[in-house]
Amino acid sequence: MRMTLAALLTTTLLAGSMSLSAADAPPKLQVLLIAGDDVGAHPWREMSEATREALVGSGKFDVRVCEDMLILESAAALKNYDLIFLTRFNTKGTLSDLGKENLLNYVKNGKGFAISHLASASFKEWDEFKKLCGRNWVMGTSGHGPRSVFKAKIVNKNHAITKGLEDFDADDELYAKLQGNFPINVLIEADSDWSKKTEPLAFTLEYGQGRVFHEAFGHDGKAILNPAVKKLIVQGCQWAATGKVE
């Protein structure tokens, strides 16, 4: 009986300790990942699943995947999220005026926005979207050489997003000649054989009271699940959502 009572007491204390630890844990950041639709060369479902895996696997995020841009027409729905992450290149039409207004107000009012790979080519007629992205892919101007392994160089080692990151080898498309002259804070760059220039591949900017994280990696799941790219995505999204990385 004494052993049984001792075991019960130990179990109760452990359960109480675990409950306190769970209560002390910060709430997970809520992410709306907008996916679907892209050029045929991009396995967009694989890309969205890999991005979700990277975020959820960090233990810091809850992620809801939406394949319909109409979600942006509901300001009430957007209030539930700390970050909107756009991974799709929208080839079919554009956003309604309401959707455009809601997205801009969402970020202006202090929430986070993240964008990856070809998604910046969306909404080519919408000039304010280009400002929101900082740099954008322009069909017929932007481009890349064959997919290859290249050296991604950390150029801002003092930013929270690059904490713990060192120069790394990326197996991806090296995006080049992204367009725009808005002020950006470049975090990672690489030398392009295609453009013969050094190209920004990850950077941040502020938009109103909100924060934008833009990374050009992510041709497929393999590119996204590169450990360094995963870490970059996790820390970039945390920073965009909260302004810090923990």
C-alpha positions in Angstrom: 0.0 0.0 0.0 2.8 2.4 0.9 4.5 1.8 -2.5 1.1 2.4 -4.3 0.5 5.6 -2.4 4.1 6.8 -3.2 3.7 6.0 -6.8 0.3 7.8 -6.9 1.8 10.9 -5.2 4.7 10.9 -7.7 2.4 10.6 -10.7 0.2 13.5 -9.3 3.2 15.7 -8.8 4.5 15.0 -12.3 1.1 15.7 -13.8 0.9 19.0 -12.0 4.3 20.0 -13.1 3.5 19.1 -16.7 0.3 21.1 -16.5 2.2 24.2 -15.2 4.7 23.8 -18.0 1.9 23.7 -20.6 0.3 26.7 -19.0 3.5 28.6 -19.1 4.2 27.8 -22.8 3.5 30.8 -25.1 0.5 30.4 -27.4 1.3 29.2 -30.8 1.3 31.8 -33.6 -1.6 31.4 -36.0 -0.7 31.3 -39.7 -2.9 31.5 -42.7 -1.0 29.8 -45.6 -2.5 30.7 -48.9 -1.6 28.1 -51.5 -2.8 26.6 -54.8 -2.5 27.7 -58.4 1.0 28.2 -60.0 2.9 27.5 -63.1 3.2 23.9 -64.2 6.8 23.6 -63.2 5.9 24.1 -59.5 4.4 21.2 -57.5 2.4 23.7 -55.5 0.7 21.2 -53.2 4.1 19.7 -52.3 5.4 23.2 -51.7 2.6 24.2 -49.4 2.8 20.9 -47.5 6.6 21.3 -47.0 6.1 24.9 -45.8 3.4 23.8 -43.4 5.7 20.9 -42.2 8.5 23.3 -41.5 6.4 25.7 -39.5 4.3 23.2 -37.5 7.4 21.0 -36.9 9.0 23.9 -35.1 6.3 23.8 -32.4 5.8 27.5 -32.7 2.9 27.7 -35.1 -0.6 26.5 -35.9 -1.1 26.6 -39.7 -4.3 26.6 -41.7 -3.9 26.1 -45.5 -6.4 27.8 -47.8 -6.5 27.3 -51.5 -9.0 30.1 -52.3 -8.0 33.8 -52.5 -11.5 34.7 -51.5 -10.4 34.3 -47.8 -8.9 37.8 -48.2 -12.4 39.2 -48.6 -13.2 38.5 -45.0 -11.6 40.9 -42.6 -13.3 39.1 -39.7 -11.6 35.8 -40.7 -8.2 37.5 -41.1 -8.3 38.8 -37.5 -7.8 35.2 -36.3 -4.2 35.1 -37.7 -0.9 36.6 -36.7 0.6 36.0 -40.2 -0.5 35.6 -43.8 2.0 33.5 -45.8 1.4 33.6 -49.6 3.1 30.7 -51.4 1.0 30.7 -54.6 1.6 32.5 -57.9 -1.9 33.6 -58.7 -2.4 32.9 -62.4 -6.2 33.2 -62.4 -7.4 36.7 -62.4 -6.7 39.1 -59.5 -8.1 40.1 -56.1 -11.3 42.0 -55.7 -10.9 45.6 -54.4 -12.2 44.4 -51.0 -9.5 41.6 -50.9 -6.8 44.1 -51.8 -7.9 46.6 -49.2 -8.2 43.9 -46.5 -4.7 42.5 -47.2 -3.1 46.0 -47.1 -5.0 47.0 -43.9 -4.1 43.7 -42.2 -0.4 44.4 -42.6 -0.6 48.2 -42.1 -2.3 47.6 -38.8 0.5 45.5 -37.4 0.2 41.9 -38.5 2.8 39.9 -40.5 3.1 39.0 -44.1 5.4 36.4 -45.7 5.9 35.6 -49.3 8.0 33.0 -51.1 9.4 32.1 -54.5 7.2 33.0 -57.5 4.3 34.4 -55.4 5.6 37.9 -55.9 4.7 37.6 -59.6 1.0 37.7 -58.7 -1.3 40.7 -59.4 1.0 42.3 -61.9 -1.4 45.3 -62.3 -1.4 46.1 -58.6 1.3 48.5 -57.9 0.8 48.5 -54.1 1.3 44.8 -54.0 4.8 45.3 -55.5 5.5 47.8 -52.7 4.3 45.2 -50.1 6.6 42.6 -51.5 9.6 44.9 -51.7 10.8 43.2 -54.9 8.7 41.2 -57.4 9.1 38.8 -60.2 8.3 40.3 -63.6 7.5 37.9 -66.4 10.0 38.4 -69.3 12.5 40.3 -67.1 13.1 38.2 -64.0 14.6 34.8 -64.4 17.0 32.1 -63.3 19.5 29.6 -64.7 19.1 25.8 -64.4 18.3 24.5 -60.9 21.6 23.9 -59.2 23.5 23.8 -55.9 24.7 27.3 -55.0 26.1 29.1 -52.0 23.6 31.3 -50.1 25.5 34.0 -48.2 24.3 35.6 -44.9 24.9 39.3 -45.3 23.1 40.5 -42.2 24.2 38.4 -39.3 22.8 40.8 -36.7 19.2 40.4 -37.6 17.0 38.1 -35.5 16.0 36.1 -38.5 19.5 35.0 -39.3 20.4 34.1 -35.7 22.2 30.7 -35.8 22.4 30.6 -39.6 25.7 30.4 -41.5 26.4 30.5 -45.2 24.7 27.3 -46.7 24.4 25.3 -49.9 20.9 25.7 -51.5 19.6 23.2 -54.1 17.1 25.4 -55.8 16.5 28.0 -58.5 18.5 31.1 -57.9 16.0 33.9 -58.6 17.5 36.9 -60.3 16.5 40.4 -61.6 13.6 40.8 -59.2 12.2 44.3 -59.8 11.6 47.2 -57.5 13.5 50.0 -55.8 11.7 50.2 -52.4 13.9 50.1 -49.3 14.6 46.6 -48.1 16.9 45.0 -45.5 18.8 42.2 -47.3 19.5 39.2 -45.2 20.7 36.6 -47.7 22.1 36.9 -51.2 23.8 34.7 -53.8 25.9 35.2 -57.0 23.9 34.4 -60.1 25.6 33.0 -63.2 22.5 33.9 -65.1 22.3 37.6 -64.3 26.1 38.0 -63.5 25.0 39.9 -60.4 24.6 39.3 -56.7 20.9 38.8 -56.0 18.9 39.3 -52.8 17.2 36.0 -51.8 15.8 36.9 -48.4 15.0 40.3 -47.0 12.6 42.2 -44.8 10.7 45.5 -44.9 8.2 47.4 -42.9 4.8 48.2 -44.2 2.8 50.6 -42.0 3.0 49.0 -38.6 3.4 45.5 -40.0 6.4 43.5 -41.0 7.1 41.7 -44.3 9.5 38.7 -44.8 10.2 37.8 -48.4 12.3 34.7 -49.4 12.9 33.5 -52.9 13.7 29.9 -52.1 11.3 27.0 -52.6 11.0 25.5 -56.0 9.8 22.3 -54.5 9.6 20.3 -51.2 13.2 19.3 -51.3 14.3 23.0 -51.6 12.1 24.0 -48.7 13.1 21.2 -46.4 16.8 22.0 -46.6 17.6 22.5 -42.9 18.9 26.0 -43.4 15.9 27.1 -45.5 13.6 25.5 -42.9 15.3 27.5 -40.1 15.1 30.7 -42.3 11.4 30.2 -42.9 10.6 29.5 -39.2 12.5 32.5 -37.9 11.4 34.8 -40.7 7.7 34.0 -40.0 8.2 34.4 -36.3 9.8 37.8 -36.8 7.1 38.9 -39.3 4.3 37.9 -36.9 5.8 39.3 -33.7 8.9 41.4 -34.4 11.2 39.0 -32.6 12.6 35.5 -32.7 12.6 33.3 -29.6 
